[in-house]
Amino acid sequence: MGARVGNRQVSSTEQPLLNNGREYSPDSDTDDKVQLDSGGVKMKAEMTLLNGCTVIVGCIIGSGIFVSPTGVLQSTGSVNLSLVVWAASGIFSMIGAYCYAELGCMIKKSGADYAYIHFSFGPFLAFIRLWIECVILRPCIGAIQALTFALYILKPFFPECDPPENSIKILAAACICLLCFINCFSVKWASMVQDYFTYAKLFALILICITGFIQLAQGRTEFFTWENSETDVTVIALSFYSGLFSYTGWNYLNFIIEEMKNPVRDLPRAIAISCILVTVIYVLTIVSFHTTLSPSEVLGSEAVAITFSNRLYGKVAWVMSIFVACSTFGGVNGTLLTASRLFMAGAREGQMPFLLTMIHVEKATPVPSVIVLTCMCLLYLTSSNIIMLMNYVGFATWLSIGASVLCLPYLRWKCPHMPRPLKVNLIFPITYLAMTLVITLLPMIAKPVETGIGLAMILTSVPVYMVFLAWTSKPKWVRNITTESSNWLQRVLVVLPQDRD
């Protein structure tokens, strides 16, 4: 099926690359292009329950758990209240994921919230969601991950103070550019980076949790109090931005639901298993940090895991820095790997420049999409304030995901007879929507400037939609400039559109 833009029909089906008269898959997981049969392109349904769990866990665990403890504690005031926020953030994410399970089983189309909003509310609101994801959320997350990578790499060289801000930005930019090259050069290389660096993040968290258990066994519980707990609900609501940022990724399996063998059975199970597992690991990690570090030490540290390891691991503390850096390096790679495909999906629907659907003629990689995403990540590096960036992301993320969850009760009313293999109780989406209103509206009072900037970034989608999509009778000179610039970039990047049958 295609999306209608103006009076023209735009294909939304990914087409194969033609090479010497034969068809090949342009986005295979290896350097070898996979020849297709005459039936065209169809995503292979090969993902099992275990694969689904690893996708969700791998997407959730990134830089957040290593940088968010400071942001959460700063807004809660006490260790015990921060633990409540971490647990509540996990429960909040599980409720949203449960709602997404019904939507995913009902609308079996890759694209997740973009597909659900497009189906329920039409192309305009779907474009706003696409804009949030492509222009705000994914690039900002990539910048946060790159800044965290640079911070943890440099921290061992500056044990008594924070690394210079410009050094952090330069190293973060180098990280993004290196991974841009890898993702443009080879899908196989990008996949290998993702696989191997996932092991590093799991090892780092397991090591921290084991150390925390040992500390608890020795009676180190003096910091677990309610002392100095924040009482202003607007400030407490702001703490959820940092906490929920660490859980970002629970909806990523819905983006590739067409590749699951049995989505109706495995999607809800994978969501439940993964969200519970991550919530337990995160809470245990925060507990482990506070068996050793006082609230003031956590608040005074930009690299909590390094401060923790320096106190307990002595001369081998640098190992933790390496593993955390590897975790965030893999996170940046995952952002470039997955978000570039989202750019392509939007372009295939006619809601992004057509150039973004093109792939390299030899490497079969989405070079234009990766380069555009890289430039946007670099743009967000102009701010090295990680907590502020998370607040921008938090407002945009949970506002848009709340709109996606709104699709569930709306479709219950609008399409009551639509097949629903999984049907959740309406109390869950209502609860989620109420909580979403709290964590999006109350922080406006506590941080009006940051939430105002986040809202302004979202509203920039409206003139873009009106000019580039709704306005179909553009002057000839505008069309000529667009065509010529697209053709010039196509030649420079050596890319071609994916030919149709």
C-alpha positions as CSV (number, residue, x, y, z in Angstrom):
1,M,0.0,0.0,0.0
2,G,1.1,3.6,-0.5
3,A,0.6,6.9,1.2
4,R,-1.2,9.6,-0.8
5,V,0.6,13.0,-0.9
6,G,-1.4,15.6,-2.7
7,N,-2.7,13.9,-5.9
8,R,0.1,11.4,-6.3
9,Q,0.4,7.9,-4.9
10,V,3.8,7.2,-3.2
11,S,4.9,3.6,-2.8
12,S,5.6,2.5,0.7
13,T,7.0,-0.9,-0.2
14,E,10.8,-1.3,-0.1
15,Q,12.0,-2.3,-3.6
16,P,15.0,-4.4,-4.5
17,L,18.3,-3.1,-6.0
18,L,18.8,-4.2,-9.6
19,N,22.3,-5.2,-10.6
20,N,23.0,-6.7,-14.0
21,G,19.4,-7.6,-14.5
22,R,19.1,-9.5,-11.2
23,E,17.3,-8.4,-8.0
24,Y,19.0,-8.2,-4.7
25,S,18.0,-7.1,-1.2
26,P,19.5,-3.7,-0.5
27,D,19.5,-4.1,3.3
28,S,20.7,-7.5,4.1
29,D,22.7,-8.3,7.2
30,T,25.8,-9.3,5.3
31,D,28.0,-7.7,2.6
32,D,26.7,-10.3,0.2
33,K,23.6,-9.0,-1.6
34,V,20.8,-11.5,-1.3
35,Q,19.1,-12.4,-4.7
36,L,15.4,-12.2,-4.6
37,D,12.8,-14.2,-6.5
38,S,10.4,-12.7,-9.0
39,G,7.8,-12.1,-6.3
40,G,9.6,-8.9,-5.2
41,V,10.7,-8.0,-1.8
42,K,9.2,-9.3,1.4
43,M,10.7,-9.1,4.9
44,K,11.7,-12.5,6.2
45,A,9.8,-13.5,9.4
46,E,12.7,-15.2,11.2
47,M,12.6,-13.6,14.7
48,T,11.8,-15.8,17.6
49,L,10.8,-14.9,21.2
50,L,14.4,-15.0,22.3
51,N,15.4,-12.7,19.4
52,G,12.6,-10.3,20.4
53,C,13.8,-10.2,24.0
54,T,17.4,-9.5,22.9
55,V,16.3,-6.7,20.6
56,I,14.3,-4.9,23.4
57,V,16.9,-5.4,26.1
58,G,19.7,-4.3,23.7
59,C,17.8,-1.2,22.7
60,I,16.9,-0.2,26.2
61,I,20.2,-0.6,27.9
62,G,22.5,2.2,26.7
63,S,23.9,5.4,28.2
64,G,20.9,6.3,30.3
65,I,21.6,4.1,33.3
66,F,25.2,5.5,33.5
67,V,24.2,9.2,33.4
68,S,20.6,9.3,34.6
69,P,21.3,8.6,38.3
70,T,22.5,12.2,38.7
71,G,19.4,13.7,37.0
72,V,16.9,11.6,39.0
73,L,18.6,12.2,42.4
74,Q,18.9,15.9,41.6
75,S,15.1,16.2,41.2
76,T,14.1,13.8,44.1
77,G,16.6,14.8,46.8
78,S,16.9,11.5,48.6
79,V,18.1,8.0,47.7
80,N,14.8,6.2,48.7
81,L,12.6,8.6,46.6
82,S,15.0,8.2,43.6
83,L,14.5,4.4,43.9
84,V,10.8,4.9,43.8
85,V,11.1,7.0,40.7
86,W,13.3,4.3,39.0
87,A,10.8,1.5,39.9
88,A,7.8,3.7,38.8
89,S,9.6,4.5,35.5
90,G,9.9,0.8,34.9
91,I,6.2,0.2,35.7
92,F,5.2,3.2,33.6
93,S,7.2,1.7,30.6
94,M,5.6,-1.7,31.1
95,I,2.1,-0.3,31.0
96,G,2.9,1.6,27.8
97,A,4.5,-1.5,26.3
98,Y,1.4,-3.6,27.2
99,C,-0.7,-1.1,25.3
100,Y,1.7,-1.3,22.4
101,A,1.3,-5.1,22.4
102,E,-2.4,-4.8,21.5
103,L,-1.6,-2.2,18.8
104,G,1.2,-4.3,17.4
105,C,-0.9,-7.4,17.2
106,M,-3.8,-5.5,15.7
107,I,-1.8,-3.4,13.1
108,K,0.9,-5.8,12.0
109,K,2.9,-3.2,10.2
110,S,6.5,-2.1,10.8
111,G,6.9,1.5,11.9
112,A,5.4,1.2,15.4
113,D,3.9,4.5,16.6
114,Y,4.3,6.1,13.2
115,A,2.2,3.4,11.7
116,Y,-0.4,3.5,14.5
117,I,-0.9,7.2,14.3
118,H,-0.9,7.2,10.5
119,F,-3.6,4.5,10.6
120,S,-5.7,6.2,13.3
121,F,-5.3,9.9,12.8
122,G,-4.0,10.4,9.3
123,P,-0.8,11.6,7.6
124,F,-0.5,15.0,9.3
125,L,-0.2,13.8,12.9
126,A,1.9,10.8,11.6
127,F,4.3,13.3,10.1
128,I,4.6,15.2,13.4
129,R,5.5,11.9,15.1
130,L,8.0,11.1,12.3
131,W,9.5,14.6,12.8
132,I,9.8,14.1,16.5
133,E,11.5,10.8,16.0
134,C,13.8,11.8,13.2
135,V,14.6,15.4,14.0
136,I,14.5,15.5,17.8
137,L,14.5,12.1,19.5
138,R,17.0,9.9,17.6
139,P,19.7,12.6,16.9
140,C,19.5,13.9,20.4
141,I,19.8,10.3,21.8
142,G,22.8,9.8,19.5
143,A,24.4,13.0,20.8
144,I,23.8,12.0,24.5
145,Q,25.3,8.6,23.9
146,A,28.4,10.0,22.1
147,L,28.9,12.6,24.9
148,T,28.7,9.8,27.5
149,F,31.2,7.7,25.5
150,A,33.6,10.6,25.4
151,L,33.2,11.4,29.1
152,Y,33.9,7.9,30.2
153,I,36.9,7.5,27.8
154,L,38.5,10.8,29.1
155,K,37.6,10.5,32.8
156,P,40.6,8.1,33.7
157,F,42.9,10.8,32.4
158,F,41.3,13.5,34.6
159,P,40.7,11.7,37.9
160,E,40.5,14.8,40.1
161,C,38.4,17.0,37.8
162,D,36.0,16.9,34.9
163,P,37.5,16.6,31.4
164,P,37.6,19.8,29.3
165,E,34.3,20.4,27.6
166,N,35.8,20.9,24.2
167,S,37.7,17.7,24.4
168,I,34.5,15.8,25.2
169,K,32.7,17.4,22.2
170,I,35.6,16.6,19.8
171,L,35.9,13.0,20.9
172,A,32.1,12.6,20.7
173,A,32.1,14.0,17.2
174,A,34.9,11.6,16.2
175,C,32.9,8.7,17.6
176,I,29.8,9.7,15.5
177,C,31.8,10.2,12.3
178,L,33.6,6.9,12.7
179,L,30.3,5.1,13.1
180,C,28.9,7.0,10.2
181,F,31.6,5.6,8.0
182,I,31.1,2.1,9.3
183,N,27.3,2.3,8.6
184,C,27.9,3.7,5.2
185,F,30.6,1.2,4.3
186,S,29.0,-2.1,5.4
187,V,25.8,-3.4,7.1
188,K,27.8,-6.4,8.2
189,W,30.4,-4.3,10.0
190,A,27.6,-2.2,11.7
191,S,25.9,-5.4,12.9
192,M,29.1,-6.8,14.3
193,V,29.7,-3.6,16.2
194,Q,26.2,-3.8,17.6
195,D,26.6,-7.5,18.7
196,Y,30.0,-7.3,20.4
197,F,29.4,-4.0,22.2
198,T,26.1,-5.3,23.6
199,Y,28.1,-7.8,25.6
200,A,30.1,-5.0,27.2
201,K,27.1,-3.2,28.6
202,L,25.7,-6.4,30.1
203,F,29.1,-7.2,31.7
204,A,29.4,-3.7,33.2
205,L,25.9,-3.9,34.8
206,I,26.4,-7.4,36.1
207,L,29.7,-6.4,37.6
208,I,28.1,-3.4,39.3
209,C,25.2,-5.5,40.7
210,I,27.5,-8.2,42.0
211,T,29.6,-5.6,43.8
212,G,26.4,-4.1,45.2
213,F,25.3,-7.4,46.7
214,I,28.7,-7.8,48.4
215,Q,28.4,-4.3,49.8
216,L,24.8,-5.0,51.1
217,A,26.0,-8.2,52.7
218,Q,28.6,-6.1,54.6
219,G,25.8,-3.8,55.9
220,R,26.4,-0.8,53.7
221,T,22.9,0.8,53.9
222,E,23.6,4.1,55.6
223,F,22.6,6.2,52.5
224,F,19.1,4.6,52.0
225,T,17.0,7.3,53.7
226,W,14.2,9.7,52.9
227,E,16.2,12.7,54.2
228,N,16.0,15.8,52.0
229,S,13.2,14.3,49.8
230,E,11.7,16.7,47.4
231,T,8.1,17.7,48.1
232,D,7.4,19.8,45.0
233,V,5.5,17.5,42.6
234,T,6.5,19.6,39.6
235,V,10.2,18.9,40.4
236,I,9.5,15.2,41.1
237,A,7.7,15.0,37.7
238,L,10.8,16.4,36.1
239,S,12.9,13.5,37.6
240,F,10.9,11.1,35.4
241,Y,12.5,12.6,32.3
242,S,15.8,11.3,33.4
243,G,14.4,8.0,34.7
244,L,12.3,7.2,31.6
245,F,15.1,8.2,29.3
246,S,16.9,5.1,30.5
247,Y,14.0,2.9,29.5
248,T,13.8,4.4,26.0
249,G,13.6,1.5,23.5
250,W,10.9,-0.7,24.9
251,N,8.8,0.0,21.8
252,Y,11.5,-0.8,19.3
253,L,10.4,-4.4,18.6
254,N,7.1,-3.0,17.2
255,F,9.2,-1.2,14.5
256,I,10.2,-4.6,13.1
257,I,7.1,-6.6,13.9
258,E,6.8,-7.9,10.3
259,E,10.0,-9.9,10.8
260,M,8.6,-11.9,13.8
261,K,7.6,-15.5,13.2
262,N,4.6,-15.4,15.5
263,P,4.0,-11.7,16.6
264,V,0.6,-12.4,18.2
265,R,2.2,-14.9,20.6
266,D,5.8,-13.6,21.0
267,L,5.4,-9.8,21.0
268,P,3.5,-9.6,24.3
269,R,5.8,-12.2,25.9
270,A,9.0,-10.5,24.7
271,I,7.7,-7.1,26.0
272,A,6.8,-8.5,29.4
273,I,10.0,-10.5,29.9
274,S,12.3,-7.7,28.7
275,C,10.7,-4.8,30.6
276,I,10.6,-6.8,33.9
277,L,14.3,-7.9,33.4
278,V,15.5,-4.3,32.7
279,T,13.5,-2.8,35.6
280,V,15.1,-5.3,38.0
281,I,18.6,-4.7,36.6
282,Y,18.2,-1.0,36.8
283,V,16.9,-0.8,40.3
284,L,19.7,-3.2,41.5
285,T,22.2,-1.0,39.7
286,I,21.0,2.1,41.5
287,V,21.0,0.3,44.8
288,S,24.5,-0.8,44.1
289,F,25.7,2.7,43.4
290,H,24.3,4.0,46.7
291,T,25.8,1.2,48.8
292,T,29.1,3.1,48.3
293,L,28.3,6.6,47.1
294,S,26.5,9.3,49.2
295,P,23.9,11.5,47.5
296,S,26.4,14.4,47.4
297,E,29.0,12.2,45.6
298,V,26.4,11.1,43.0
299,L,25.3,14.7,42.4
300,G,28.9,15.8,42.1
301,S,29.8,13.2,39.5
302,E,29.1,13.2,35.8
303,A,30.4,9.7,35.5
304,V,28.7,7.8,38.4
305,A,30.0,4.4,37.4
306,I,33.6,5.7,37.3
307,T,33.3,7.2,40.8
308,F,31.8,4.0,42.0
309,S,34.6,1.8,40.5
310,N,37.3,4.2,41.7
311,R,36.1,3.7,45.3
312,L,36.0,-0.1,45.1
313,Y,38.1,-1.5,42.3
314,G,41.4,0.4,42.9
315,K,44.0,0.2,40.2
316,V,41.7,-1.8,37.9
317,A,38.9,0.9,38.0
318,W,39.7,1.9,34.5
319,V,38.2,-1.4,33.3
320,M,34.7,-0.1,34.2
321,S,35.4,3.1,32.2
322,I,36.3,1.0,29.1
323,F,33.2,-1.2,29.4
324,V,30.8,1.7,29.9
325,A,32.4,3.5,26.9
326,C,31.9,0.4,24.9
327,S,28.3,0.3,25.9
328,T,27.7,3.8,24.8
329,F,29.7,3.4,21.6
330,G,27.4,0.5,20.7
331,G,24.4,2.7,21.6
332,V,25.5,5.3,19.1
333,N,25.9,2.6,16.4
334,G,22.5,1.3,17.2
335,T,21.0,4.7,16.8
336,L,22.6,5.2,13.4
337,L,21.7,1.6,12.3
338,T,18.0,1.8,13.2
339,A,17.1,5.4,12.8
340,S,18.5,5.7,9.3
341,R,16.0,3.0,8.3
342,L,13.2,5.1,9.9
343,F,14.3,8.0,7.6
344,M,14.0,5.6,4.7
345,A,10.5,4.5,5.8
346,G,9.3,8.1,6.0
347,A,10.8,8.8,2.6
348,R,9.0,5.8,1.1
349,E,5.8,7.2,2.4
350,G,6.5,10.5,0.7
351,Q,7.0,12.4,4.0
352,M,10.8,12.8,3.7
353,P,13.0,13.8,0.7
354,F,13.1,11.1,-1.9
355,L,16.9,11.1,-1.8
356,L,16.7,9.4,1.6
357,T,15.2,6.2,0.0
358,M,18.4,5.8,-2.1
359,I,21.2,3.3,-1.4
360,H,24.8,3.0,-2.5
361,V,25.2,1.2,-5.7
362,E,28.0,-1.1,-4.4
363,K,27.7,-1.3,-0.7
364,A,23.9,-1.4,-0.7
365,T,23.7,0.8,2.4
366,P,21.4,3.8,3.0
367,V,24.2,6.4,2.7
368,P,22.0,9.5,2.4
369,S,20.0,8.6,5.5
370,V,23.0,7.8,7.6
371,I,24.8,11.1,6.6
372,V,21.7,13.2,7.3
373,L,21.3,11.5,10.7
374,T,25.0,12.0,11.5
375,C,24.9,15.7,10.7
376,M,21.9,16.1,13.0
377,C,23.7,14.3,15.8
378,L,26.6,16.6,15.4
379,L,24.3,19.6,15.6
380,Y,23.1,18.5,19.0
381,L,26.7,18.3,20.2
382,T,26.7,22.1,20.4
383,S,25.2,21.5,23.9
384,S,27.2,19.3,26.2
385,N,24.6,19.5,29.0
386,I,23.5,15.9,29.0
387,I,20.7,16.5,31.6
388,M,19.2,19.3,29.6
389,L,19.3,17.2,26.4
390,M,17.5,14.4,28.2
391,N,14.8,16.9,29.3
392,Y,14.3,18.0,25.6
393,V,14.1,14.3,24.6
394,G,11.8,13.4,27.5
395,F,9.1,16.0,26.7
396,A,9.0,15.1,23.0
397,T,9.2,11.4,23.6
398,W,6.5,10.9,26.1
399,L,4.1,13.4,24.4
400,S,4.4,11.5,21.1
401,I,4.2,8.1,22.7
402,G,1.2,9.2,24.7
403,A,-0.4,10.1,21.3
404,S,0.3,6.6,20.1
405,V,-1.3,5.0,23.2
406,L,-4.3,7.3,22.6
407,C,-4.8,5.3,19.3
408,L,-5.9,2.3,21.4
409,P,-9.1,3.7,23.0
410,Y,-9.7,5.7,19.8
411,L,-9.7,2.5,17.7
412,R,-11.9,0.7,20.3
413,W,-14.5,3.4,19.6
414,K,-13.9,4.0,15.9
415,C,-13.2,0.3,14.8
416,P,-14.9,-1.9,17.4
417,H,-15.1,-4.9,15.1
418,M,-11.4,-4.8,14.1
419,P,-9.7,-8.1,15.0
420,R,-7.8,-7.9,18.2
421,P,-5.7,-11.0,19.0
422,L,-4.7,-9.3,22.3
423,K,-7.2,-7.0,24.1
424,V,-6.0,-5.1,27.1
425,N,-8.2,-3.6,29.8
426,L,-8.9,0.0,29.0
427,I,-7.7,0.9,32.5
428,F,-4.1,0.5,31.3
429,P,-4.2,3.1,28.4
430,I,-6.2,5.5,30.6
431,T,-3.7,5.2,33.4
432,Y,-0.8,5.6,31.0
433,L,-2.4,8.7,29.4
434,A,-3.0,10.2,32.8
435,M,0.6,9.6,33.8
436,T,1.8,11.1,30.5
437,L,-0.2,14.3,31.2
438,V,1.4,14.6,34.6
439,I,5.0,14.1,33.4
440,T,4.6,16.4,30.4
441,L,2.5,19.2,31.9
442,L,4.0,19.6,35.4
443,P,7.6,20.0,34.3
444,M,6.4,23.0,32.3
445,I,6.0,24.8,35.6
446,A,9.4,23.6,37.0
447,K,11.4,24.1,33.7
448,P,9.3,26.3,31.4
449,V,12.3,27.3,29.2
450,E,13.4,23.7,28.4
451,T,9.9,22.4,27.8
452,G,9.1,25.5,25.8
453,I,12.1,24.8,23.6
454,G,11.0,21.1,23.2
455,L,7.5,22.2,22.2
456,A,8.9,24.7,19.7
457,M,11.0,22.0,18.2
458,I,7.9,19.9,17.7
459,L,5.9,22.8,16.3
460,T,8.5,23.3,13.6
461,S,7.0,20.3,11.9
462,V,3.8,22.2,11.0
463,P,5.4,24.7,8.5
464,V,7.6,22.0,7.1
465,Y,4.5,19.8,6.4
466,M,2.5,22.7,4.9
467,V,5.3,23.8,2.6
468,F,6.8,20.5,1.5
469,L,3.8,18.1,1.6
470,A,0.5,20.0,1.7
471,W,1.6,22.6,-0.9
472,T,1.4,20.6,-4.2
473,S,1.4,23.4,-6.7
474,K,4.9,24.6,-6.2
475,P,6.4,27.0,-8.8
476,K,8.5,25.4,-11.5
477,W,11.7,27.0,-10.3
478,V,11.3,25.4,-6.9
479,R,10.7,22.0,-8.5
480,N,13.8,22.5,-10.7
481,I,16.0,23.4,-7.7
482,T,14.8,20.4,-5.8
483,T,15.3,18.0,-8.7
484,E,18.8,19.4,-9.7
485,S,20.0,19.3,-6.1
486,S,18.7,15.8,-5.6
487,N,20.4,14.7,-8.9
488,W,23.7,16.4,-7.9
489,L,23.7,14.7,-4.4
490,Q,22.9,11.4,-6.1
491,R,25.9,11.6,-8.3
492,V,28.2,12.8,-5.4
493,L,27.1,10.0,-3.1
494,V,26.9,7.3,-5.9
495,V,23.4,6.2,-4.9
496,L,20.4,5.0,-6.8
497,P,16.7,4.7,-5.9
498,Q,15.5,1.2,-5.2
499,D,14.0,0.2,-8.5
500,R,10.4,-1.0,-8.7
501,D,9.2,-4.1,-10.4
